[in-house]
Amino acid sequence: MNTERLMAKAESLGAARVQQVSDRLIAADLPQGVRAERSEDGVTLVAKNLRRRMLDDAILRSFGR
């Protein structure tokens, strides 16, 4: 198999997997006042006092696992 074709196939499969995981994270149930947004780097959690809430809430600490 041609190296370029192999690399193109791998990139295509990787992009599909990233999209699938991103969709799963966006659809996850989150505590009230917390939302997930798509960004260039993936998925970002947005909330007031998020750092403090992540310390207190096990759901937020395990987000993405």
Backbone torsions as a table, in degrees:
resi	resn	phi	psi	omega
1	MET	NA	141.6	-179.3
2	ASN	-64.9	137.0	-177.6
3	THR	-60.6	-41.8	-179.7
4	GLU	-64.0	-40.5	178.7
5	ARG	-65.7	-39.9	178.9
6	LEU	-63.8	-44.0	178.2
7	MET	-64.8	-41.0	178.8
8	ALA	-63.5	-40.5	179.0
9	LYS	-65.5	-42.8	179.3
10	ALA	-63.9	-42.1	177.9
11	GLU	-64.1	-39.0	178.5
12	SER	-64.8	-44.8	178.6
13	LEU	-65.3	-39.2	178.4
14	GLY	-64.3	-43.3	179.7
15	ALA	-64.8	-38.6	178.4
16	ALA	-64.8	-40.8	179.9
17	ARG	-67.2	-41.2	177.6
18	VAL	-61.0	-42.9	179.4
19	GLN	-63.9	-41.0	180.0
20	GLN	-63.9	-46.0	179.8
21	VAL	-67.2	-40.7	178.3
22	SER	-61.1	-43.6	177.8
23	ASP	-61.5	-40.0	179.6
24	ARG	-64.9	-41.9	-179.6
25	LEU	-68.4	-38.9	178.5
26	ILE	-64.0	-35.4	-177.4
27	ALA	-83.3	-4.6	-176.7
28	ALA	-65.1	146.4	175.0
29	ASP	-74.2	127.7	-179.6
30	LEU	-123.1	155.8	177.3
31	PRO	-61.2	158.8	-180.0
32	GLN	-57.8	135.7	178.3
33	GLY	89.3	-2.2	179.0
34	VAL	-114.5	134.5	177.4
35	ARG	-133.1	154.5	177.8
36	ALA	-108.0	136.0	-179.8
37	GLU	-128.0	146.2	173.8
38	ARG	-76.7	144.2	175.6
39	SER	-141.3	176.7	179.1
40	GLU	-60.9	-33.4	-176.8
41	ASP	-88.5	-4.0	-179.4
42	GLY	137.1	-121.7	-178.2
43	VAL	-119.4	134.8	-178.8
44	THR	-120.6	133.9	173.5
45	LEU	-86.9	138.4	-179.3
46	VAL	-130.0	128.1	177.2
47	ALA	-169.7	158.7	175.0
48	LYS	-74.7	134.0	-179.6
49	ASN	56.7	41.3	-175.5
50	LEU	-62.0	-41.6	-178.9
51	ARG	-59.1	-44.8	179.3
52	ARG	-66.1	-41.3	-179.3
53	ARG	-65.8	-33.8	178.6
54	MET	-66.7	-31.8	176.8
55	LEU	-67.7	-34.9	-175.1
56	ASP	-90.9	-23.8	-170.4
57	ASP	-113.4	117.0	-178.8
58	ALA	-65.2	-30.1	179.2
59	ILE	-63.4	-43.2	179.3
60	LEU	-70.5	-35.8	179.0
61	ARG	-65.7	-31.5	-178.5
62	SER	-98.0	10.9	179.2
63	PHE	-60.0	129.0	178.2
64	GLY	93.7	-2.7	179.0
65	ARG	-96.1	NA	NA
